[in-house]
């Protein structure tokens, strides 16, 4: 152990590097294309200021700026490392693009597809954070991705906070400094513009926007998003083939609508629209259908979505009209043309920028669901259709109180917001921990009632698996141990650990439990994967599946494997926490609990093999392979109490507890190895059972003999006469 400690210190000294303080924006800009952040952008300017921001241009026009979220605010993720995101923001404070550049999040590196996380993060695109900085709106919330809640919330929060901080600095627009922002001009649709033109004119002036993709480009996008299975299932065998040629235009704008639909069809459309309601024409051609082959009447068009200000709208059948052909003579013949009326309950302003998101779907052998990747087609209504009314600039005096109010709101730490969102889950978890504490403190009363105790234990295991594991995703992992250790020696922050409330509460309870009971409370009661193994083992025993009991000598030599695995991961984490997190896939927790087996087949096969092994050897993984169990066993030796009772005869000569221990944690000599004990309390059931425990059997027999010797017949005396009354007079009977 001393040599191991010196080796770990050596690794730390050699590889632990201080956190970088200089901005990485210049180097990261090489990984981003300007048009990924701003539509039509063609170049970045030189970074300027501190923290640096870089202007983004289209030709000679300034479109906005790009900055790194990590330069302006804390962006530490679940891995304990910063998440670097390039954010494109225009001078008015509207987010125009987001690019996830660099991260070390284990759930995204191996597990949840990065495309899902990026899609959730993209809900911020189009949000006017200038209004947030001015106190006119609350900060927007990103969509939650199950299994990656902390990662997504940290990403979204860091983008919003960094953008608001930049806006208030006045570097985007001097008028927005301190949160006092010039009110935007009022834009309305100019209904007097009704001129009819042709297809080429509309295409040339931006009235009709298009998106063109080849099969090869889509395959590359799936590869870049970590979906190689989907990339290997192209629509055609030739990469240069047209995947889709997609066109979109708002036909509720009179000039555009009359040109594309014709006068008669436009008049019919106008009669259907409510005041202020819009309609959008979508047309496409190529190997991919934007309507989708699975579309049925009465359903939803699940391959396209209208996006504006971070809000999305899926079109439904009742708002859809099929168009046979476009009216202009020079319009191309397209395979699919659809007219969609924007639902009245969806707030949509045709004069403001919006997007049509195309979801490219492909089958994937690694998951039950299809792989999906989004492509966005941005649209801004040309200025000739818009009427602009100048607004009055508000005084700083009227804005200041609102700004102060907002600053108090959005400066609240992220972890507090997360705890507020999880009040119900926190309450249920706290109640479950109180119940478990009561089970431990009143264990003697419970184990004396084996039927009741079996019901309580199995019910708790089901709760741990179904609610704590599959629903709440509160599965502790050795990754938590590695991350905590890494944070202690680099840049420790409580906010990072508080960002996952259920994980934090469980770790706090496990730490307290180590003082009383060792690793048993977690491994035996609070680990969802351990619960899954034990429940499957119980079912196997009921089905008469033969159980394998390893010889004690072999069993004892297999114990150290999990300690070797843990120490290897621990040492590797000092070199690279990312490598250690990937190596921690020796834990099947992510596959079986967090992702519920929806994962690439090698991970599913590995987790399935461990569960199959548990059908024959109860808790096979817990006994021999679990690095988290090893990590908890080491500090568990400092426990202050011995709650498991033993008799002097235990081990010599009696071997019953040792033979019946489900995980073979009792030595033949009789002592319990608390490093391996999962605190199932089976030995305590035997301890109090006067029909199975030899010691208690002797106690029961002595008690029965004593009771028998205490009767009058045993002393040779006549039994007392029984007195019976009749009409109030005693009658003696022998």
HELIX and SHEET records of a PDB file:
HELIX    1   1 UNK A    2  UNK A   15  1                                  14    
HELIX    2   2 UNK A   25  UNK A   28  1                                   4    
HELIX    3   3 UNK A   29  UNK A   31  5                                   3    
HELIX    4   4 UNK A   34  UNK A   37  1                                   4    
HELIX    5   5 UNK A   69  UNK A   72  1                                   4    
HELIX    6   6 UNK A  106  UNK A  109  1                                   4    
HELIX    7   7 UNK A  114  UNK A  121  1                                   8    
HELIX    8   8 UNK A  122  UNK A  124  5                                   3    
HELIX    9   9 UNK A  129  UNK A  133  1                                   5    
HELIX   10  10 UNK A  149  UNK A  168  1                                  20    
HELIX   11  11 UNK A  174  UNK A  179  5                                   6    
HELIX   12  12 UNK A  199  UNK A  204  1                                   6    
HELIX   13  13 UNK A  215  UNK A  224  1                                  10    
HELIX   14  14 UNK A  228  UNK A  231  1                                   4    
HELIX   15  15 UNK A  254  UNK A  261  1                                   8    
HELIX   16  16 UNK A  263  UNK A  272  1                                  10    
HELIX   17  17 UNK A  317  UNK A  319  5                                   3    
HELIX   18  18 UNK A  383  UNK A  385  5                                   3    
HELIX   19  19 UNK A  396  UNK A  410  1                                  15    
HELIX   20  20 UNK A  414  UNK A  421  1                                   8    
HELIX   21  21 UNK A  423  UNK A  441  1                                  19    
HELIX   22  22 UNK A  443  UNK A  447  1                                   5    
HELIX   23  23 UNK A  450  UNK A  463  1                                  14    
HELIX   24  24 UNK A  464  UNK A  471  3                                   8    
HELIX   25  25 UNK A  478  UNK A  489  1                                  12    
HELIX   26  26 UNK A  494  UNK A  498  1                                   5    
HELIX   27  27 UNK A  501  UNK A  516  1                                  16    
HELIX   28  28 UNK A  520  UNK A  521  1                                   2    
HELIX   29  29 UNK A  522  UNK A  526  3                                   5    
HELIX   30  30 UNK A  528  UNK A  542  1                                  15    
HELIX   31  31 UNK A  552  UNK A  558  1                                   7    
HELIX   32  32 UNK A  560  UNK A  575  1                                  16    
HELIX   33  33 UNK A  577  UNK A  583  1                                   7    
HELIX   34  34 UNK A  584  UNK A  586  5                                   3    
HELIX   35  35 UNK A  589  UNK A  589  1                                   1    
HELIX   36  36 UNK A  590  UNK A  594  3                                   5    
HELIX   37  37 UNK A  601  UNK A  616  1                                  16    
HELIX   38  38 UNK A  620  UNK A  624  1                                   5    
HELIX   39  39 UNK A  627  UNK A  636  1                                  10    
HELIX   40  40 UNK A  656  UNK A  660  1                                   5    
HELIX   41  41 UNK A  682  UNK A  688  1                                   7    
HELIX   42  42 UNK A  694  UNK A  709  1                                  16    
HELIX   43  43 UNK A  712  UNK A  715  5                                   4    
SHEET    1   A 5 UNK A  43  UNK A  48  0                                        
SHEET    2   A 5 UNK A  53  UNK A  58 -1                                        
SHEET    3   A 5 UNK A  61  UNK A  68 -1                                        
SHEET    4   A 5 UNK A  84  UNK A  89 -1                                        
SHEET    5   A 5 UNK A  95  UNK A 102 -1                                        
SHEET    1   B 2 UNK A 186  UNK A 189  0                                        
SHEET    2   B 2 UNK A 386  UNK A 389 -1                                        
SHEET    1   C 5 UNK A 209  UNK A 214  0                                        
SHEET    2   C 5 UNK A 242  UNK A 250 -1                                        
SHEET    3   C 5 UNK A 279  UNK A 285 -1                                        
SHEET    4   C 5 UNK A 336  UNK A 341 -1                                        
SHEET    5   C 5 UNK A 320  UNK A 322 -1                                        
SHEET    1   D 4 UNK A 311  UNK A 313  0                                        
SHEET    2   D 4 UNK A 304  UNK A 308 -1                                        
SHEET    3   D 4 UNK A 354  UNK A 362 -1                                        
SHEET    4   D 4 UNK A 371  UNK A 379 -1                                        
SHEET    1   E 2 UNK A 722  UNK A 726  0                                        
SHEET    2   E 2 UNK A 729  UNK A 733 -1                                        
END                                                                             
